[in-house]
Amino acid sequence: MELEVTHHTRYDYAAPVSLAHHLAHLKPLHDHHQQLLDFALQVNPLPVAGRDSVDAMGNAQRHFSLVQPHGTLSVRATSQVRVQPRFAGLDAQASPPWDTLAARLRYVARGPFDPVVEFALPSPYVPRLRELRAYAAPSFRAGRPLALAAIDLMQRIHRDFKYESRSTEVDTPLARVFEQRRGVCQDFAHLMAGAMRMLGLPVRYVSGYLLTHAPEDGAAMQGADASHAWVQVWCPDTPGVPADGHGAAWLDLDPTNNLLPGSGHVRVAVGRDYGDVTPPRGVIRGGGGRHSLTVGVGTRVLPSAAAAG
């Protein structure tokens, strides 16, 4: 499946901005199951400086600065990506017991350190909440295979929480989302991450995009036509989970749509939570203290080379 994604962000300021420094995570990941065919980033006004780099988690990022006064800022990213299903051969029953994996990551004096433990710890958007431990417990019975337990938790979140656009803000506390039982894809990803981290399991937050309809079965997707978010749970030694590349040993789960991401999901960046992978963010001088933000995302299937010929 070859996809084209256009992500346009526009800021309109109440007064001119005289100086701005921005950081953007907009370039999709590239690995064996997702090949980035083309990428272009257009910024208007034209920045005076720009720099590409890779962060500590392997995500591509762009830094850019503007010094001329401007009342609007437009950031448009266009990507062409080839995506292949990664979990078609998953054998969830054959994954290791979840409690055995969690025990491997507990602190032991002078014991070996595994870097994945970073994703088992609380983070700014995903604090420790006792309610989440209790919510996860029915799915994570002692000795249950991790993949089975995680899929069961995903299904329960999809059933128990209502997807409702504009029901939360970026900074809505996770405890409030849990209490009101509604939110958007970012909230459900944070909920699922928080529930499993309370059990000592590493979970990564994934930012990306998805098609309006799943290419596998044509089902309508919630959270399409906008930036999307889901999670990855650390699931090593599991048949059907990639053993190499950027997503090695990580099993993707989309609680918003109750499915394992296939060829309609495009991965952009991974982190502890939304704060690590914000599309564009920055600091400005001026702007009148307020601004309006408009975001538009379009995802479409590209014709294959054979069809084009």
C-alpha positions in Angstrom: 0.0 0.0 0.0 1.5 3.4 -1.1 0.0 6.4 0.7 0.3 10.1 0.4 -0.2 12.2 3.5 -0.5 16.0 3.6 -0.4 17.7 7.0 -1.0 21.4 7.1 -0.7 23.5 10.3 -1.5 27.2 10.3 -1.1 29.7 13.2 -2.9 33.1 13.1 -1.5 35.4 15.8 -3.4 38.4 17.4 -0.3 40.5 16.9 3.0 40.1 14.9 5.5 37.6 16.2 9.0 39.1 16.0 11.1 35.9 16.8 10.2 32.2 16.8 12.0 28.9 17.3 10.1 25.7 16.3 10.6 22.0 16.5 8.6 19.6 14.3 8.1 15.8 14.2 6.4 15.4 10.8 8.7 13.1 8.8 7.5 9.5 8.9 9.7 6.7 10.1 11.6 4.5 7.7 12.2 0.8 8.3 11.6 -2.6 6.7 7.8 -2.4 7.0 7.5 1.3 6.2 9.5 2.9 3.4 9.6 6.7 3.1 9.5 7.4 -0.6 9.4 11.2 -0.6 9.1 14.0 1.9 8.8 17.8 1.6 8.4 20.4 4.3 7.2 23.9 3.3 7.3 26.7 5.9 5.9 30.2 5.2 7.4 32.7 6.0 10.7 31.2 4.9 12.9 30.4 8.0 16.3 32.0 8.3 17.7 28.8 9.7 16.8 25.1 9.6 18.4 21.9 10.8 17.4 18.2 10.5 18.4 15.8 13.2 17.3 12.5 14.9 16.2 12.5 18.5 17.2 9.9 21.2 14.3 7.7 20.2 15.2 7.5 16.5 12.6 10.0 15.3 13.4 12.5 12.5 12.9 16.1 13.6 13.3 19.6 12.0 14.4 22.7 13.9 13.7 26.1 12.2 13.7 29.8 13.2 12.1 32.9 12.0 13.3 36.4 12.8 11.1 38.5 10.5 7.8 39.8 11.9 4.9 37.6 10.9 1.2 37.5 11.7 0.7 33.9 10.4 2.8 30.8 10.2 2.1 27.9 7.8 3.8 24.5 8.0 2.9 22.0 5.3 4.4 18.5 5.3 3.8 16.1 2.3 4.9 12.5 2.6 4.7 9.5 0.3 5.1 6.2 2.2 4.9 2.5 1.3 3.4 0.5 4.2 3.3 -3.2 4.7 1.3 -5.1 7.4 3.6 -6.1 10.3 1.4 -8.4 12.4 -0.5 -10.6 10.0 1.3 -13.7 11.5 0.9 -12.7 15.1 0.5 -15.7 17.5 -0.7 -13.9 20.6 -1.0 -17.1 22.6 2.7 -17.7 22.2 3.9 -14.5 23.7 5.6 -14.6 27.1 3.6 -14.3 30.3 3.2 -10.6 31.1 4.2 -10.9 34.7 7.5 -12.7 33.8 8.4 -9.8 31.5 7.5 -7.2 34.1 9.7 -9.0 36.7 12.7 -8.8 34.3 12.6 -5.0 34.4 12.4 -4.5 38.2 15.3 -2.8 39.7 18.0 -5.1 41.2 21.2 -3.7 42.7 24.1 -4.2 40.2 21.7 -6.0 37.9 21.7 -5.4 34.1 19.9 -2.4 32.8 17.4 -2.7 29.9 16.7 0.6 28.1 13.1 -0.3 27.5 12.4 0.3 31.2 12.2 4.0 30.4 8.8 3.3 28.8 7.6 1.5 31.9 7.9 4.7 34.0 5.5 7.6 34.4 5.8 10.6 32.1 4.4 14.2 32.0 1.1 13.2 30.2 0.9 9.7 31.7 1.2 9.9 35.5 0.8 7.0 37.9 -2.9 6.5 38.7 -4.2 3.7 41.0 -7.5 3.7 39.1 -5.6 2.5 35.9 -4.0 -0.4 37.7 -7.4 -1.6 38.9 -8.9 -1.1 35.5 -6.1 -3.2 33.8 -6.3 -6.0 36.4 -9.1 -8.1 34.7 -7.2 -8.3 31.5 -3.8 -9.1 33.1 -4.5 -12.3 35.1 -1.4 -14.0 36.5 0.6 -15.9 33.8 -1.5 -14.7 30.9 0.4 -14.2 27.6 1.2 -10.5 27.2 -0.2 -10.1 23.7 -3.5 -11.7 24.7 -3.8 -9.5 27.8 -2.9 -6.3 25.9 -5.4 -7.0 23.1 -8.1 -7.7 25.7 -7.3 -4.3 27.4 -7.5 -2.6 24.0 -10.9 -4.1 23.4 -12.2 -3.0 26.8 -11.0 0.6 26.3 -12.7 0.7 22.9 -15.9 -0.6 24.5 -15.9 1.4 27.7 -14.7 4.8 26.4 -16.5 7.0 23.8 -14.7 8.7 21.0 -15.9 12.3 21.0 -14.1 14.9 19.0 -13.3 18.1 20.9 -14.3 16.5 24.2 -10.8 17.1 25.6 -7.9 19.5 25.2 -4.2 18.6 24.8 -3.6 19.2 28.5 -6.7 17.6 29.9 -5.5 15.5 32.9 -5.6 11.7 32.3 -7.6 11.3 35.6 -10.4 13.4 34.1 -10.4 11.5 30.9 -10.7 8.2 32.9 -13.6 9.7 35.0 -15.6 11.1 32.1 -15.1 8.0 29.9 -14.7 9.9 26.7 -11.9 11.5 24.7 -9.9 11.3 21.5 -7.2 9.1 20.2 -4.5 10.8 22.2 -6.4 10.2 25.4 -7.0 6.5 24.7 -3.3 6.0 23.9 -2.4 7.7 27.1 -4.9 5.6 29.0 -3.7 2.3 27.6 -0.1 3.3 28.2 -0.8 4.3 31.8 -2.7 1.2 32.6 0.1 -1.2 31.4 2.8 1.0 32.9 1.1 0.6 36.3 1.9 -3.1 36.0 5.5 -2.5 35.1 5.2 -3.0 31.3 7.0 -0.8 28.8 4.6 1.1 26.4 5.4 3.6 23.7 3.2 6.4 22.4 3.0 6.5 18.6 2.0 9.5 16.5 1.0 9.1 12.9 -1.8 9.0 10.4 -4.4 6.5 9.1 -6.7 6.1 6.1 -10.4 7.0 6.5 -11.2 3.3 5.7 -9.0 0.3 6.7 -7.5 -1.2 3.6 -7.8 -4.7 5.1 -11.6 -4.8 5.5 -12.9 -1.3 4.5 -14.1 -0.5 8.0 -14.5 3.3 8.8 -11.7 4.5 11.1 -12.2 6.9 14.0 -9.5 9.6 14.2 -8.9 9.6 10.4 -8.3 12.9 8.5 -6.3 14.2 11.4 -3.1 13.3 13.3 -3.7 9.9 15.0 -2.2 8.2 18.0 -1.9 4.6 19.3 0.5 2.6 21.4 3.2 -0.1 21.2 3.7 -2.6 24.0 7.1 -4.3 24.4 6.4 -7.9 23.4 9.7 -9.7 22.7 10.0 -13.3 21.6 6.5 -13.3 20.1 5.8 -15.0 16.8 4.6 -12.3 14.3 6.2 -9.4 16.1 9.1 -7.9 14.1 12.5 -8.9 15.5 14.5 -6.1 13.9 14.2 -2.5 12.7 12.8 0.5 14.5 9.8 -1.4 15.7 11.7 -4.5 16.8 9.8 -6.4 19.7 7.1 -3.8 19.8 3.4 -4.7 19.2 1.2 -1.9 17.9 -2.3 -1.6 19.2 -4.9 1.1 18.3 -7.5 1.3 21.1 -9.5 4.1 19.2 -10.3 1.6 16.4 -9.9 -1.7 18.3 -7.4 -3.2 15.9 -3.7 -4.0 15.3 -2.5 -1.3 12.8 -2.1 -2.7 9.3 -1.2 -1.1 6.0 -3.4 2.0 6.6 -1.4 3.3 9.6 1.6 5.5 9.0 4.1 5.9 11.9 5.7 9.3 12.3 7.3 9.2 15.8 7.4 7.3 19.1 7.9 8.5 22.6 6.8 8.3 26.2 3.7 10.4 25.5 2.4 13.2 23.3 4.9 15.7 24.6 7.8 13.8 23.0 6.3 13.7 19.5 4.4 17.0 19.1 4.0 17.7 15.4 5.1 21.4 15.4 5.8 23.2 18.7 7.9 26.2 19.7 8.5 29.4 21.5 7.7 32.9 20.2 8.2 36.5 21.1 5.1 38.6 20.5 1.9 37.3 19.1 -0.4 39.3 21.4 -0.8 36.5 23.9 -3.2 34.4 21.9 -3.5 32.7 18.5 -5.8 30.5 16.5 -4.7 27.1 15.3 -6.0 25.3 12.2 -4.8 21.8 11.3 -5.8 19.8 8.2 -4.7 16.3 7.3 -5.4 14.4 4.1 -4.4 10.7 3.5 -5.0 9.0 0.2 -3.9 5.8 -1.6 -1.5 6.3 -4.5 -1.9 4.2 -7.6 0.6 1.4 -7.9 3.5 1.6 -10.4 1.8 -1.1 -12.4 -1.5 0.6 -12.5 0.2 3.9 -13.4 2.0 2.2 -16.3 
